[in-house]
Amino acid sequence: MELSPLLILVFFVNVQAYAILTNPRDTAGLKGIAESWSKKPSSWVGDNPCQDHWTGIVCNGSRVTSIRLSGILVGLSDGPGTLSAGIWFLTELQELDLSQNKNLVGQLPASIGALSKLQFLILSGCNFSGEIPEEIGRLSELEMLYLNSNNFEGPIPPSLGSLSKLIWLDLADNKLTGELPVFDGTNPGLDNLTNTLHL
C-alpha cells in the first residue's frame, strides 16, 4: 500500500517536531543554575529541558524563553542557593521569575546584563544581597523589574535610567543608601524613566 504524499509530509513533520532538542547553550545554562542550588526540582533531569517539560521552564521551539519558579524552591532546598553566572547562556530568555524563594541568597551575577531579550525580571521576596548590578541597565527590553524585599545595599545604579521601556520598578524593602540618581547631562537617572508607571 502506497502512502499519500500528504501522509508522508505529516509523518515527517511530526518526527521533526519530536526530534527537536533543547539548544545546548540553554541546557548548559539551566544545569549551571541547578548546580548552584542544593536541590533542584525533581523534573529537572536529562539533557532536553524543553522536550522533557522541566518544571517552570517555557520554550519556543528549542530555545528557553521563560523561567517561572516563584515560590517553588522554598521547600526544595536543603540550604541556601545562588543565581549562577551561567544565566547568560540563556540568550532568548524573556522572563525570569524566581520570586518568593527566601533560600536564594548572594549577589546577582553581572552576567545577567547579557540577557538582551529579557522583559520581566521578578526577584521579589528572596534574600539576594550586595549591590544591584549596574549591568541590569543594559536590558533594553525590560518592562518589569521587581527587586523588592531582598537585602540589596548600596546606591541605586544610575544605569537603571537607561531602561526606556520600563513600566514597573520596585526596589522597596531593601537596604539601599544614597540619593536617587538623576540625569546630570551625561549619566542617566531615574527621571529618564518617562514610561514608568510605578517607582
MITOR-515745 format. One record per residue: residue number from 1; residue in one letter; x, y, z of N, C-alpha, C in turn. Coordinates in Angstrom, 2 decimals. Layout:
<atoms>
ATOM  vexgu  sepa       nx       ny       nz      cax      cay      caz       cx       cy       cz
ATOM    NUM     a        X        Y        Z        X        Y        Z        X        Y        Z
...
</atoms>
This chain:
<atoms>
ATOM  vexgu  sepa       nx       ny       nz      cax      cay      caz       cx       cy       cz
ATOM      1     m     0.84    -1.18     0.00     0.00     0.00     0.00     0.89     1.24     0.00
ATOM      2     e     0.60     2.13    -0.94     1.38     3.36    -1.03     0.79     4.44    -0.12
ATOM      3     l     1.69     5.18     0.53     1.26     6.30     1.36     1.14     7.56     0.51
ATOM      4     s     0.11     8.34     0.75    -0.06     9.57     0.01     1.03    10.56     0.40
ATOM      5     p     1.38    11.48    -0.51     2.38    12.49    -0.17     2.01    13.29     1.07
ATOM      6     l     0.70    13.54     1.26     0.27    14.31     2.43     0.56    13.57     3.72
ATOM      7     l     0.29    12.25     3.75     0.56    11.46     4.94     2.06    11.40     5.23
ATOM      8     i     2.84    11.29     4.19     4.30    11.26     4.36     4.78    12.58     4.96
ATOM      9     l     4.20    13.70     4.45     4.58    15.01     4.95     4.21    15.17     6.43
ATOM     10     v     3.00    14.76     6.80     2.56    14.85     8.19     3.46    14.02     9.08
ATOM     11     f     3.80    12.82     8.64     4.69    11.95     9.41     6.06    12.60     9.59
ATOM     12     f     6.58    13.18     8.51     7.89    13.81     8.56     7.89    15.00     9.51
ATOM     13     v     6.85    15.83     9.46     6.76    16.99    10.33     6.68    16.56    11.79
ATOM     14     n     5.87    15.51    12.07     5.74    15.02    13.44     7.07    14.48    13.97
ATOM     15     v     7.80    13.76    13.13     9.10    13.23    13.52    10.07    14.37    13.80
ATOM     16     q    10.03    15.38    12.91    10.92    16.52    13.09    10.61    17.26    14.39
ATOM     17     a     9.31    17.45    14.68     8.92    18.15    15.90     9.38    17.38    17.13
ATOM     18     y     9.24    16.06    17.08     9.64    15.24    18.22    11.15    15.25    18.40
ATOM     19     a    11.87    15.42    17.27    13.32    15.32    17.31    14.00    16.62    17.73
ATOM     20     i    13.22    17.70    17.89    13.82    18.98    18.29    14.44    18.84    19.67
ATOM     21     l    15.70    19.18    19.77    16.40    19.14    21.05    16.59    20.55    21.59
ATOM     22     t    16.57    20.69    22.89    16.83    21.98    23.50    18.21    22.46    23.11
ATOM     23     n    18.30    23.73    22.79    19.58    24.32    22.44    20.62    23.98    23.51
ATOM     24     p    21.79    23.47    23.13    22.79    23.05    24.11    23.23    24.16    25.06
ATOM     25     r    23.26    25.41    24.59    23.62    26.53    25.45    22.57    26.69    26.56
ATOM     26     d    21.30    26.57    26.17    20.23    26.71    27.16    20.28    25.58    28.18
ATOM     27     t    20.53    24.37    27.71    20.65    23.24    28.62    21.80    23.46    29.60
ATOM     28     a    22.94    23.93    29.07    24.10    24.20    29.93    23.78    25.28    30.95
ATOM     29     g    23.06    26.33    30.52    22.70    27.40    31.43    21.81    26.92    32.56
ATOM     30     l    20.80    26.09    32.23    19.90    25.57    33.25    20.60    24.62    34.20
ATOM     31     k    21.50    23.81    33.66    22.25    22.90    34.53    23.17    23.67    35.46
ATOM     32     g    23.74    24.78    34.96    24.58    25.61    35.82    23.77    26.22    36.95
ATOM     33     i    22.54    26.64    36.64    21.66    27.18    37.68    21.35    26.09    38.70
ATOM     34     a    21.01    24.89    38.23    20.66    23.79    39.13    21.83    23.43    40.04
ATOM     35     e    23.05    23.51    39.52    24.22    23.16    40.33    24.47    24.17    41.44
ATOM     36     s    23.92    25.38    41.31    24.10    26.39    42.36    23.05    26.26    43.45
ATOM     37     w    22.16    25.28    43.33    21.14    25.00    44.35    21.45    23.67    45.00
ATOM     38     s    21.15    23.54    46.29    21.43    22.28    46.97    20.47    21.18    46.52
ATOM     39     k    19.33    21.59    46.01    18.37    20.62    45.50    17.59    21.28    44.37
ATOM     40     k    17.40    20.58    43.28    16.68    21.15    42.14    15.30    20.51    42.04
ATOM     41     p    14.39    21.12    41.25    13.08    20.50    41.04    13.23    19.07    40.52
ATOM     42     s    12.38    18.19    40.97    12.53    16.76    40.67    12.45    16.45    39.17
ATOM     43     s    11.79    17.31    38.41    11.66    17.05    36.97    12.88    17.51    36.17
ATOM     44     w    13.82    18.16    36.83    14.99    18.67    36.12    16.03    17.55    35.96
ATOM     45     v    15.74    16.63    35.08    16.65    15.52    34.78    16.79    15.37    33.27
ATOM     46     g    17.89    14.80    32.83    18.11    14.61    31.41    18.75    15.82    30.77
ATOM     47     d    18.82    15.78    29.44    19.50    16.83    28.69    18.59    17.58    27.73
ATOM     48     n    17.27    17.46    27.93    16.34    18.10    27.00    15.21    18.78    27.77
ATOM     49     p    15.51    19.93    28.41    14.52    20.60    29.26    13.20    20.92    28.55
ATOM     50     c    13.28    21.34    27.28    12.05    21.70    26.56    11.19    20.47    26.28
ATOM     51     q    11.80    19.42    25.76    11.06    18.21    25.41    10.56    17.47    26.65
ATOM     52     d    11.34    17.53    27.72    11.00    16.78    28.93    10.17    17.59    29.93
ATOM     53     h     9.76    18.78    29.54     8.85    19.61    30.35     9.36    19.82    31.77
ATOM     54     w    10.56    20.37    31.87    11.09    20.70    33.19    10.16    21.71    33.87
ATOM     55     t     9.93    21.52    35.15     9.07    22.42    35.93     9.54    23.87    35.80
ATOM     56     g     8.61    24.75    35.46     8.90    26.18    35.40     9.59    26.66    34.15
ATOM     57     i     9.89    25.75    33.23    10.61    26.11    32.01     9.64    26.19    30.82
ATOM     58     v     9.64    27.32    30.15     8.81    27.53    28.96     9.73    27.73    27.77
ATOM     59     c     9.41    27.05    26.68    10.26    27.09    25.49     9.48    27.54    24.26
ATOM     60     n    10.20    28.05    23.32     9.68    28.31    21.98    10.59    27.54    21.04
ATOM     61     g    10.10    26.40    20.54    10.96    25.52    19.76    12.05    24.94    20.65
ATOM     62     s    13.28    25.15    20.26    14.41    24.60    21.00    14.99    25.57    22.02
ATOM     63     r    14.42    26.77    22.12    15.00    27.80    22.98    14.15    28.05    24.22
ATOM     64     v    14.83    28.22    25.35    14.16    28.54    26.61    13.85    30.04    26.63
ATOM     65     t    12.56    30.36    26.82    12.14    31.76    26.81    11.67    32.26    28.18
ATOM     66     s    11.30    31.34    29.09    10.84    31.75    30.41    11.29    30.76    31.48
ATOM     67     i    11.63    31.30    32.63    11.86    30.51    33.84    10.90    31.05    34.89
ATOM     68     r     9.93    30.21    35.29     8.90    30.62    36.25     8.95    29.68    37.45
ATOM     69     l     9.62    30.10    38.49     9.80    29.26    39.68     9.43    30.02    40.95
ATOM     70     s     8.42    30.87    40.87     8.00    31.64    42.03     7.54    30.73    43.16
ATOM     71     g     8.23    30.81    44.30     7.87    30.04    45.48     8.13    28.55    45.40
ATOM     72     i     8.59    28.07    44.28     8.76    26.62    44.08     9.97    26.08    44.81
ATOM     73     l    11.01    26.87    44.95    12.25    26.38    45.54    12.25    26.39    47.05
ATOM     74     v    11.27    27.04    47.65    11.26    27.20    49.10    11.34    25.85    49.81
ATOM     75     g    10.54    24.90    49.37    10.53    23.60    50.03    11.41    22.57    49.39
ATOM     76     l    12.21    22.98    48.41    13.01    22.01    47.68    14.48    22.02    48.07
ATOM     77     s    14.90    23.07    48.75    16.32    23.21    49.01    16.66    22.85    50.46
ATOM     78     d    17.76    22.14    50.65    18.25    21.81    51.99    19.11    22.93    52.56
ATOM     79     g    19.37    23.93    51.76    20.21    25.04    52.19    20.11    26.16    51.19
ATOM     80     p    20.83    27.26    51.42    20.74    28.40    50.50    21.34    28.10    49.14
ATOM     81     g    20.86    28.81    48.15    21.39    28.70    46.80    21.60    30.08    46.22
ATOM     82     t    22.27    30.16    45.10    22.55    31.43    44.45    22.05    31.38    43.01
ATOM     83     l    22.18    32.49    42.32    21.87    32.51    40.89    23.17    32.42    40.13
ATOM     84     s    23.33    31.34    39.41    24.58    31.07    38.70    24.89    32.13    37.65
ATOM     85     a    26.19    32.45    37.51    26.63    33.38    36.46    26.35    32.80    35.08
ATOM     86     g    26.11    31.48    35.00    25.80    30.84    33.73    24.45    31.22    33.17
ATOM     87     i    23.71    32.07    33.89    22.41    32.54    33.39    22.57    33.19    32.01
ATOM     88     w    23.75    33.71    31.72    23.96    34.43    30.45    23.86    33.52    29.23
ATOM     89     f    23.95    32.20    29.43    23.81    31.27    28.30    22.40    31.35    27.69
ATOM     90     l    21.42    31.75    28.50    20.01    31.71    28.07    19.66    32.98    27.30
ATOM     91     t    20.22    33.12    26.12    20.15    34.38    25.37    18.77    34.69    24.81
ATOM     92     e    17.85    33.74    24.81    16.49    34.01    24.33    15.51    34.24    25.48
ATOM     93     l    16.01    34.29    26.70    15.15    34.42    27.86    14.42    35.76    27.87
ATOM     94     q    13.10    35.69    28.04    12.27    36.89    28.10    11.70    37.13    29.50
ATOM     95     e    11.63    36.08    30.30    11.07    36.19    31.64    11.89    35.35    32.62
ATOM     96     l    12.26    35.97    33.74    12.94    35.26    34.82    12.22    35.60    36.12
ATOM     97     d    11.51    34.62    36.66    10.74    34.81    37.89    11.18    33.79    38.92
ATOM     98     l    11.97    34.25    39.88    12.42    33.41    40.99    11.88    33.95    42.32
ATOM     99     s    10.83    34.73    42.27    10.32    35.42    43.44     9.84    34.48    44.53
ATOM    100     q     9.82    35.03    45.75     9.31    34.32    46.94    10.06    33.03    47.22
ATOM    101     n    11.36    33.06    47.02    12.24    31.94    47.37    13.29    32.48    48.34
ATOM    102     k    13.00    32.41    49.62    13.85    33.00    50.64    15.23    32.35    50.74
ATOM    103     n    15.37    31.17    50.16    16.67    30.49    50.24    17.60    30.88    49.09
ATOM    104     l    17.20    31.81    48.25    18.10    32.33    47.22    18.85    33.52    47.79
ATOM    105     v    20.17    33.40    47.85    21.00    34.39    48.53    22.15    34.83    47.63
ATOM    106     g    22.99    35.69    48.16    24.20    36.11    47.46    23.93    37.25    46.49
ATOM    107     q    24.96    37.60    45.75    24.87    38.71    44.80    24.29    38.24    43.48
ATOM    108     l    23.61    39.14    42.80    23.18    38.86    41.43    24.41    38.93    40.53
ATOM    109     p    24.59    37.97    39.64    25.76    38.00    38.76    25.66    39.12    37.73
ATOM    110     a    26.78    39.76    37.46    26.81    40.81    36.45    26.41    40.28    35.07
ATOM    111     s    26.58    38.98    34.86    26.26    38.37    33.57    24.78    38.45    33.23
ATOM    112     i    23.95    38.81    34.21    22.52    38.95    33.93    22.29    40.05    32.89
ATOM    113     g    23.23    40.96    32.79    23.13    42.04    31.81    23.25    41.58    30.37
ATOM    114     a    23.62    40.31    30.15    23.74    39.78    28.79    22.41    39.28    28.23
ATOM    115     l    21.37    39.27    29.05    20.07    38.73    28.62    19.30    39.82    27.87
ATOM    116     s    19.72    40.09    26.65    19.25    41.27    25.91    17.77    41.23    25.55
ATOM    117     k    17.12    40.06    25.64    15.70    39.97    25.30    14.80    39.91    26.52
ATOM    118     l    15.38    40.03    27.71    14.61    39.92    28.94    13.61    41.08    29.07
ATOM    119     q    12.35    40.72    29.33    11.29    41.72    29.51    10.80    41.78    30.96
ATOM    120     f    10.87    40.66    31.66    10.36    40.58    33.03    11.43    39.97    33.93
ATOM    121     l    11.89    40.73    34.91    12.85    40.24    35.90    12.20    40.39    37.26
ATOM    122     i    11.78    39.25    37.84    10.98    39.26    39.06    11.71    38.45    40.13
ATOM    123     l    12.34    39.17    41.05    13.15    38.55    42.09    12.70    39.01    43.48
ATOM    124     s    11.48    39.47    43.61    10.99    39.96    44.90    10.86    38.83    45.91
ATOM    125     g    11.06    39.17    47.19    10.85    38.20    48.25    11.90    37.12    48.34
ATOM    126     c    13.11    37.40    47.87    14.23    36.45    48.02    15.17    37.03    49.08
ATOM    127     n    16.39    36.55    49.12    17.38    37.08    50.06    18.67    37.46    49.34
ATOM    128     f    18.55    37.97    48.12    19.72    38.44    47.41    20.31    39.65    48.14
ATOM    129     s    21.62    39.80    48.05    22.30    40.87    48.77    23.37    41.51    47.89
ATOM    130     g    24.17    42.39    48.49    25.17    43.10    47.72    24.54    44.23    46.93
ATOM    131     e    25.31    44.83    46.06    24.80    45.93    45.26    24.02    45.41    44.05
ATOM    132     i    23.06    46.20    43.61    22.32    45.87    42.39    23.29    46.06    41.22
ATOM    133     p    23.47    45.05    40.38    24.44    45.17    39.29    24.06    46.29    38.31
ATOM    134     e    25.02    47.14    38.00    24.75    48.20    37.04    24.46    47.62    35.66
ATOM    135     e    24.88    46.37    35.43    24.65    45.73    34.13    23.18    45.53    33.83
ATOM    136     i    22.32    45.59    34.85    20.87    45.48    34.58    20.43    46.62    33.66
ATOM    137     g    21.14    47.73    33.69    20.83    48.85    32.82    21.01    48.56    31.34
ATOM    138     r    21.61    47.42    31.01    21.79    47.04    29.61    20.57    46.30    29.06
ATOM    139     l    19.63    45.95    29.92    18.48    45.14    29.50    17.44    46.05    28.83
ATOM    140     s    17.71    46.40    27.60    16.93    47.45    26.92    15.47    47.06    26.67
ATOM    141     e    15.13    45.77    26.73    13.75    45.34    26.50    12.95    45.21    27.81
ATOM    142     l    13.59    45.48    28.93    12.96    45.23    30.23    11.74    46.13    30.45
ATOM    143     e    10.63    45.49    30.86     9.40    46.21    31.14     9.03    46.16    32.62
ATOM    144     m     9.36    45.07    33.28     9.04    44.89    34.70    10.30    44.50    35.45
ATOM    145     l    10.61    45.26    36.53    11.78    44.96    37.35    11.36    44.98    38.81
ATOM    146     y    11.28    43.79    39.40    10.92    43.63    40.80    12.13    43.11    41.57
ATOM    147     l    12.73    43.98    42.37    13.85    43.59    43.23    13.51    43.84    44.69
ATOM    148     n    12.25    44.09    44.98    11.82    44.45    46.33    11.92    43.28    47.29
ATOM    149     s    12.00    43.62    48.58    12.02    42.64    49.66    13.18    41.66    49.56
ATOM    150     n    14.37    42.22    49.39    15.62    41.47    49.43    16.54    42.14    50.44
ATOM    151     n    17.84    41.94    50.26    18.82    42.58    51.14    19.85    43.37    50.33
ATOM    152     f    19.40    43.92    49.20    20.31    44.73    48.39    20.73    45.96    49.19
ATOM    153     e    21.99    46.36    48.97    22.52    47.52    49.69    23.31    48.39    48.72
ATOM    154     g    23.74    49.55    49.24    24.48    50.45    48.39    23.56    51.33    47.58
ATOM    155     p    24.12    52.07    46.61    23.32    53.02    45.83    22.50    52.34    44.73
ATOM    156     i    21.48    53.05    44.29    20.73    52.62    43.11    21.57    52.94    41.88
ATOM    157     p    21.83    51.97    41.01    22.67    52.24    39.84    22.01    53.27    38.90
ATOM    158     p    22.72    54.32    38.53    22.16    55.29    37.57    21.78    54.63    36.25
ATOM    159     s    22.44    53.50    35.92    22.18    52.81    34.65    20.73    52.38    34.51
ATOM    160     l    20.00    52.24    35.63    18.58    51.86    35.53    17.79    52.92    34.77
ATOM    161     g    18.30    54.13    34.74    17.64    55.19    33.99    17.68    55.00    32.49
ATOM    162     s    18.46    54.01    32.03    18.55    53.71    30.59    17.45    52.75    30.13
ATOM    163     l    16.66    52.24    31.06    15.64    51.24    30.73    14.39    51.95    30.21
ATOM    164     s    14.45    52.37    28.97    13.40    53.24    28.40    12.05    52.56    28.27
ATOM    165     k    12.01    51.22    28.26    10.73    50.51    28.13    10.14    50.09    29.48
ATOM    166     l    10.82    50.46    30.56    10.40    50.03    31.88     9.06    50.65    32.27
ATOM    167     i     8.12    49.77    32.66     6.80    50.21    33.11     6.70    50.15    34.63
ATOM    168     w     7.38    49.16    35.24     7.23    48.93    36.67     8.61    48.72    37.29
ATOM    169     l     8.94    49.51    38.30    10.20    49.38    39.03     9.90    49.36    40.51
ATOM    170     d    10.27    48.28    41.19    10.03    48.17    42.63    11.32    47.76    43.31
ATOM    171     l    11.86    48.68    44.12    13.09    48.45    44.87    12.86    48.53    46.38
ATOM    172     a    11.60    48.52    46.80    11.26    48.73    48.21    11.77    47.60    49.09
ATOM    173     d    11.89    47.90    50.38    12.25    46.91    51.39    13.60    46.26    51.12
ATOM    174     n    14.58    47.10    50.88    15.98    46.69    50.78    16.80    47.56    51.73
ATOM    175     k    18.10    47.53    51.60    18.98    48.33    52.45    19.76    49.34    51.60
ATOM    176     l    19.07    49.89    50.63    19.72    50.82    49.70    20.03    52.14    50.39
ATOM    177     t    21.13    52.74    49.97    21.57    54.01    50.56    21.88    55.02    49.46
ATOM    178     g    22.06    56.25    49.86    22.41    57.29    48.90    21.18    57.95    48.30
ATOM    179     e    21.44    58.96    47.48    20.37    59.70    46.84    19.88    59.00    45.58
ATOM    180     l    18.66    59.34    45.20    18.13    58.81    43.94    18.95    59.39    42.79
ATOM    181     p    19.41    58.55    41.87    20.18    59.07    40.74    19.29    59.86    39.78
ATOM    182     v    19.76    61.02    39.38    19.05    61.84    38.40    19.99    62.16    37.24
ATOM    183     f    19.40    62.43    36.10    20.19    62.74    34.91    21.03    64.00    35.15
ATOM    184     d    22.34    63.89    34.88    23.24    65.02    35.12    23.82    65.61    33.84
ATOM    185     g    23.19    65.27    32.73    23.68    65.76    31.44    24.54    64.74    30.74
ATOM    186     t    25.09    63.79    31.50    25.92    62.73    30.93    25.40    61.36    31.34
ATOM    187     n    25.24    61.15    32.62    24.79    59.86    33.14    23.28    59.85    33.32
ATOM    188     p    22.65    58.72    33.01    21.18    58.65    33.15    20.76    58.65    34.61
ATOM    189     g    19.49    58.88    34.84    18.93    58.83    36.18    17.50    58.33    36.12
ATOM    190     l    16.91    58.13    37.27    15.54    57.60    37.30    14.54    58.57    36.68
ATOM    191     d    14.90    59.86    36.60    14.00    60.82    35.97    13.91    60.63    34.46
ATOM    192     n    14.79    59.77    33.90    14.70    59.43    32.48    13.62    58.40    32.19
ATOM    193     l    13.07    57.78    33.22    12.09    56.70    33.05    10.70    57.28    32.83
ATOM    194     t    10.51    57.89    31.69     9.26    58.61    31.41     8.07    57.69    31.16
ATOM    195     n     8.33    56.42    30.85     7.23    55.48    30.60     6.88    54.66    31.83
ATOM    196     t     7.62    54.85    32.90     7.42    54.04    34.10     6.21    54.54    34.89
ATOM    197     l     5.29    53.63    35.18     4.06    53.97    35.89     4.19    53.79    37.40
ATOM    198     h     5.15    52.97    37.84     5.33    52.72    39.26     6.80    52.77    39.61
ATOM    199     l     7.15    53.59    40.57     8.52    53.68    41.08     8.49    53.44    42.58
</atoms>
